[in-house]
Amino acid sequence: MGMAAPRAPLPLPQLLLLLVAALFAAAPLPREAGADEFDVRRHLSTVTRYDVARESSSVISMPSVPDGCRVIHLNLVARHGTRAPTKKRIKELDRLAVRLEALMKEANQGLDSDSLKKIPSWIKGWESRWKGRTKGGELISEGEEELYNLATRVRERFQDLLDDEYHPDVYSIRATQVPRASASAVAFGLGLLSGKGKLGQGKNRAFSVLSESRASDICLRFFDSCETYKAYMKRKEPDVEKQKEPILEHVTAALANRYHLKFTTQDVSSLWFLCKQEASLLNITNQACGLFNEAEVRFLEWTDDLEGFVLKGYGESINYRMGLPLLKDVVQSMEEAIIAREENRPDGTYEKARLRFAHAKTVVPFSCLLGLFLEGPDFEKIQREEALDLPPLPPQRRNWKGSVVTPFAGNNMLALYQCPSKISDGSIISGGQNNSYFIQVLHNEVPVSMPGCGNKDFCPFEEFKEKIVKPHLKHDYNMICKIKSPAGSEEPASFPSRVSSFFLGLFSQRGYRAVGAEGVKTEL
């Protein structure tokens, strides 16, 4: 696999810590456009609520569909809605409660009254909202509402397409076997078909949700069956944690100094997780979130976004190449719809929508396959399978933000349109039978430009297949997902090397220089 040539690594963590400290001390971070006051709920990476993510959208105007164009098919790939903490995370919060109790006991024995007053009152006697829970990860009521409300808006937007009598072969609803995903599909189906049946006061109707076995679902849980990806994750996860350390160490020192409590980096990591849960699930922003200032929140958000970029996104091509079965399924469904239109089949005899509900590890790779959220010329780089630069540190702006890429209920919709040979301004748009079909990609319900289609948001279907889909098709899921023998193979530029080079570049930009540093290869 072709990769960018590695630069000399920066092996000294203390130098990274100095850089982070310098960045924290830099000029005040800019306010977001249209934001009067900093809202931590907009900076929770992939734990961000869907309605908050939509409110934070920087898109000002929505491009219109040319006159005479009619939507004939819809593909939806959605993440499940807001969920409760998983069992593993519930245990982490229980450990945090024990840890805070110990810190308070130590403070009461060693601090004077003025120092004790600086400790937030909520810490004293704090207990997790999920204490005693033995199960977690389920879709909560707010998550149900996200998918239900999404369905009502989709139904209104594509009214002509979704107005047929329901049949599972016309409106296919699919989900993974994970309960929060299938429950999201049910919530969406209720919103989509409300008033179209005879059940209860809402005149609901029953509908089908299809699921593949978790062990063999390479369309929506391709990451479960991809051995190459699992090996990559195992190798990179500890590495990513090391790259977070400079920021966690700086924030830990700041909090310890601010509140006179002997926090560890693990404490701060758990407190940041608690902040995200409280703000997203409970709308509580004045407890755990109140411990951090704006700059600290933005840097902690960046660490989460870095993890998503490296382990789910553009950090390595295996992350998104393994999503090929899903991309092929999407394209096949649209080609079948085009055949049905060309053969003038009557409504009710062919599929009009394929609606899928899965996970962040599904939506993020799919977004990458479409080339979304790239910086500048990065689309050409991924076509050449070159390594991309990491998302820039605050206060620099970046396209890759977990709160935008995949919040709870985050989604991509691909709407297939059939257009006449001429549009309203008289320009020719049909050069052949299939050229009258166009794709519009909507991310979180907003049309987005596609780098692979000349940054157009309304892309000819044939061009979409040629420029965006075809380059991926030289790969095969079974080939890229089996473990390859390391014999004779070259290890691509390591992530530590790339991160070190990234930080080293920032050092040089800001006048810092690493003196006497010797290269050290990190083996993971």
N, C-alpha and C positions, 0 to 999 in steps of 0.2 A: 504494500500500500504506500503510495507516495505521500510523504510528510514533509513539512517545513524543516529545514536544517536546524538542529538545536544550537542555541547560543550557550555561552559559558554560564553554568548555574551559580546562584548566589547562596552559599552554604551556611551563612551565619544568621540564625534566627534573630539575634539581638539587633542586627542591622535592619531587618524587616520591622522589628518593633520600633526602632528609631524613626523609620519612615512613616509608620502608622501614626506615631505620636506627632510627627510634623504635620501630617495631613489633618489630624484632629484639631491642631492648633491653627490651621489655615483660616482664610477669610470665611465669614459666615456662609452657610450653605444657602443657595438660592431657593426662594419659595416656588412652589409649583404654580403654573399658570392658572389664574382664577381662584387660587386658594388664599383665603384671608388668614387662616390659622392652620398651623401644622396639625394634622390628624393622623395619629399613629395607626389607625385602622387601614390607612392606605398603604402602609409599609410593612405588611405582614407576610410578604412573599406568597407562597402557595396556600397559606392559611387565610388569605383575604376573602371576605365575603363577596359574592357575585355582584350584589347591588352596589357595593362600595367600589369595586373594580370598574363597573360601568360608569359610575359618576366621575371616576378619575380619568376617563378616556380623554386623550388629547385631540381626538378627531373633532374638528369643528363642524364641517358640513359633510353630508352623506351624498356620494355620487348617485345620480339617478340612472335608472335603466332606460336605454333608448326607447323611444316610442315604437309601438308595434311588437316589441319583444315579449314573449310569453314564457313564464317558467313552466317547465314540463317535468322536472324531477328535482328532488332535494335529498342531499346526503347530510347527515348530522353526526358528528363525533363529539360527544360531550363527556366531561368528567362528572362524577357523582357530586351531589350537593354537600353542604356543610355537614360535617360528621363529628361525633364525639371523639375524644382521645382514644387511641388504641389501648389494648391491655398493657402493652409494654410501657407506654407513656403514662398510664395511670399509676403504675408502680414507681415510675420516676418522680411523679408529683408526691406520692406518699413518702418517698425518701427525702424529697425537698422539705416536707413538713417537719420531719425528724431533724434535719440539718438546721433549719431556721430556729427550732426550739433550742438546739445546742448553742447556736450563735447568740441567741438572746440570753441564755443562762450565763454564758461567758461574759457578755457585755454587762449584765447586771452586777457581776462580781468585780469587774475591772474598770468600768467607766464612771466618770463623774456625772452629776445630774445634767449638766449642760450638754454633754456628749450624748447621753441617753435620749434627750429631747429631739435629737436629729434623726433618730430611728423612726421610720414611718410606723404609725400606730397599728396598721393592719398586720404587720409582721408578727406582733405579739399574739401568740395563740392561734396563728393561722392554720387552717386545715383545708385540704383539697376539697373542692366541690364534688369530686368523683371518689372520695374516700370510701372504701368498702366495696367498690364496684369490682366484680370479677370478670366482666366482659365489657368490651368497648368497640369503637370504630363504626357504630351504627349511624345511619342517617338520622339527624335530629329534625324537629318540626320546621326549623328555619330552612334546612336543606330541602325538605319537601316543598316548601313554598317557592324556593328558587326555581325548581324544575317545573312546578305547576305554572308559575307566572311566565317562565320562559316559553312554555307550550302555548299559552294564550296569546303571547305576542307573535310567535311563529305562525300560529293559526290565522291571526289577523293579517300578518304581512303577506302570507301566501294563501290567501283565502280561496282563490280559484283552484289552486292545486289540491288543497286539503278538504275540499267540500264534498268529495264523493262519499258514497256509502262506505263505511268501514269494512275492510276485508284484510286479514293478516298478510295476504299476498300483494295487496295494493299499498298498504302502509305497514311496512315491516318494522317491528320494534325489537331490538336486540340488546342484550346486556351480558356482562360477565356473571359468573355464579357467585360473586362476592355480594353479600346481602345489600350493602349500601348502594351498589351499582344497580342491582335489579329493583331495589326500592325507588331509586331515582327514575328508572324507566316507568315504573307504575305511576309515580307522581306526575311525570310528563304526560303519560297516556291519559290520565284523568283530566288534565287541562286541555289536551288536544281534542278529546271526545266528549267533554262536558255538554250536556243538553242534547246529545245525539242518541240517547237510549231511553230506557224506561225504569232504571233502577234508582229508587230513592227520590228525595226532593230535588237533587241536582240533575235528575234524568240522565244518570251515567249509564255506561254500557260496559260489558266485559270486553277485554281485548287480550291478545296473546303477546307474551314476552318470551322470546327465544333465547336460550343460553347454551353455549358449548361447554363441555367438561373443562374444568380448570386445567386439567393435565394436557389437553390437546387444543386449546383455543389459541391458535396462532394468529387470529385476526384481531382480537381485542386484548389478549394477554400474551402477546408474542414474547414478551420479556421473560415469562415463566419457562418457556421451552428453549430458550436460546442459551446454550452452554457457554458460548464465547462471551456473551454479555455478562453472564454470572461470574465468569473468571475475571473479566474486566472490573466489575464492581468490587469483587473481593480484593483485587489488587489496588484499586484506586481509593476506596473509602477511607482507609487509614491515612492515606496521603492527603486527601481533602481536609481531614480533621487537622492535620499539621499546618495546612495553609490558613486555617481559621485562627490559629493560636495567637499571632501577633495582635489581632484585633481583640480577641477575647481577653488576652492578658492586659491590654491597655484599658479596656472597659472595667475589668476586675479591679485594677489598681485605682481607677477613678471612683468606683462605687465604694471600695473599702475606705478611701480617704473621705468621701462625702458623708458616709453613714457610720463610720467608725466600727464596722463589722468586718471580721476576717474572712471575707468571701474568697472562694477558690474559683478557678475558671469553670469547673463543673457546676458550681452554684450559679454562676452567671448564665451559663448555657441553659440550665433548668429554669431560671427566672425569666429568661427571654422566651422560652417555650411557654411558660405560664402566662406571660404577657400576651402572646399570640392567641392562646386559648381564651383568656378572659376577654380580650378585645373583640375577637371574632365571634365566639359563641355566646358571650354574656353581655357584650357591649360595656364592659368594665374597663376603663382606661386610666383610672387614678390609683391603681394599686401596683401590681408588678410593672406595668408599663410606665407608671409614674417614677420608677427608680431611674429611668434612663432619660437623658436629654435628647434633643432632636438629632444632633450629630451622631450620638451613640446608636440611636435607632436606625439611622440611615446606613451606618457601617455594619451593624448586625444584620440588617436586611440584605446587604451586599453579600455577606457570608452565606446566607441561605440561597441567594441567587447564583452565587459561584458554584455551590453544590449542585443545584439543578442543572446548570450549564454543563458541568463536567460529567455528571453521572446520568443525566437524562437527555441532554440537549446536544449542542454542537461541539462539546468537548472532545468527542471521538465519534467517528462515522458509524461504528457499530450501534451506537445509541439509537440512531434513526434508520439505518439500513435495515435493521431487524423488523421495522414496521412495514416492509414491502407488501406482505399479504393484505394488510388493511388498505394500502394505496391501490393495489390491484383490484380489490373488492369494490372500492369506490368508483374506479374508472369503468370496471365491467358493468356496474349497475347503470351508469350513465350511457354507456354504449347500447345496452339493452333498451333503454328508454328511447334512444334515437331511432333504433330499428323499429320499435313500436310506432313511433310517430311517422316514419317513412312509409310504413305499411298501413297507415291510417286505421290502426286498431281502435275499437271503441273504448271509452273509459270503463274502468272496472275489469279490464282484461290484461293489464300490465301494471307493474310496480311504479308508484309515483313518489314514494319516499322511503328511504332506508335510514332508520333512526337508531343510533348506537349509544350506549351508556357504559362508561368504563372508568379509567383512572388517569391520574396525572402522567403516569408512565406510558399511557396510550396517547393522550392528547399532545404531549410535548414532542415525542418523536414524529407524530403525524404533521405537526406544525413545521418541524424542521424539514421534512420531506417536501413540503410546499415552499420552503425557502423564506419563511416569515421571520421577522425580528432580527434581521441581519444588519450589520453596520457596513455602509458604503459598498465596496466591491466584494464583499464576503461571499455573495452567491457564486461568483466565478471560482472562488477558492474551494467551496464545498463540491462544486462540479469536478474540480481537479483533485479532490480528496486531500486538500492541504489543511493543516492545523490552523485554527482561528485564534486570534488574540482573545484573552479573557475579557469579560465585561469590565469596562473602566470603573475605577474606584470613585466614590463620591469625592468632591462635589460635581464631577463630570456627569453629564447625562448619558444614559445608555438605553438601548432598545430592549435589552434582555432583562426584564423584571418579572419575577414569578407572579406578582400581583396582577400582571397584564397577560402573561403567556398562559398561565393556568391557575386562576383562582378557583375556589370551589364553584362547581357548575360551569367552569370555563368550557368553551366550545368552538368548533369550526363548522361552518355550514358551507357546502358547495351547492350553489343553485345553478341548475342547467337551464339555459334559455334557448328558445327557438325564435329566430329573428327573421324578418322579411329581407329581401335582397337589398333594399335600400332603407336607410334610416332618415329621420326628419330633415337633416341638412343636405340630403341628396347623395352623400358619399356611398360608394359601393362597399358592401361588407360581405358579399357572397360571391366566392369564386369557384364554387363547386358544391356538390351535394351536401357535404358535412360542414362546410364553412359557414353555414347559417346558424350554427349552434355555438353558444358562448357560455363561459363559466364565470360566475362571480363568487369569490370567496369572501365569506363574512366571518370575522373573528369576534366572538362575544357580541354578535349581531351587527357589527359595523363592517362595511365593505373595506377591504384592505388591498393595497396595490401589491402586485406580485413581481418581484425582481426578475424572475425567469420569463416574464411576459412583458418586458419593456416597461416595468412599473405601472402597467395598466391594471385597473381593478375589474375591467370587463374584458376577458381574454377569449379569443377564438378557441374552441374546443380542440381543434387540431394542433394549434400552436401550444396549448397547454400540455397536450400529450407529447409533443415533440421536444419542447424546451424544458419542461419541468419533470414529466414522468419518465420519459425514455432514458435519460442518463442514469437513472436508478436501476433500470431493468437489466443492465449488464450484470447485476448481482442476483444471487439466488438465496432465498432464506435458508435452505438446508445447507448450502455451502458456507455461508458466512456465520452460521450459528453453531457449527460443530467445532470442537476444540481442535486447533491445528498444532501439529508437532513443532516444538520450538527449534528443532534441529535445522540449522542453515538459515533460519529466519532472522531478520534484523529487528531489534526492538526500536519502535519509533521514538521520537523525542519524548522523554518522560514528562509527566505532568509537573513534578517538582522543578525540572529544568525550565519548563515554560513559565511557571509561576515566578521562579527566581529571576528569570530574564525580564519578566513583566515588571517586577518590583525594581530591578536594576535599572530598567529604562526610566522608571519614574524618578529614581535617585539622580540619574544623570540630568533629567529635565529640570530638577529642582536644585542642582548644584552639589549634590552629595556624591561621594565616591567611596567605593569599597576598597580599602587598602589591605594588601597582604592576604586576601582571601584565596584559598586554594580550592579547586574544584573537587567536589565530593559527589560521587554517583550514589543516588538513593536506590536501593534494591527493594522492590515491593512485589 
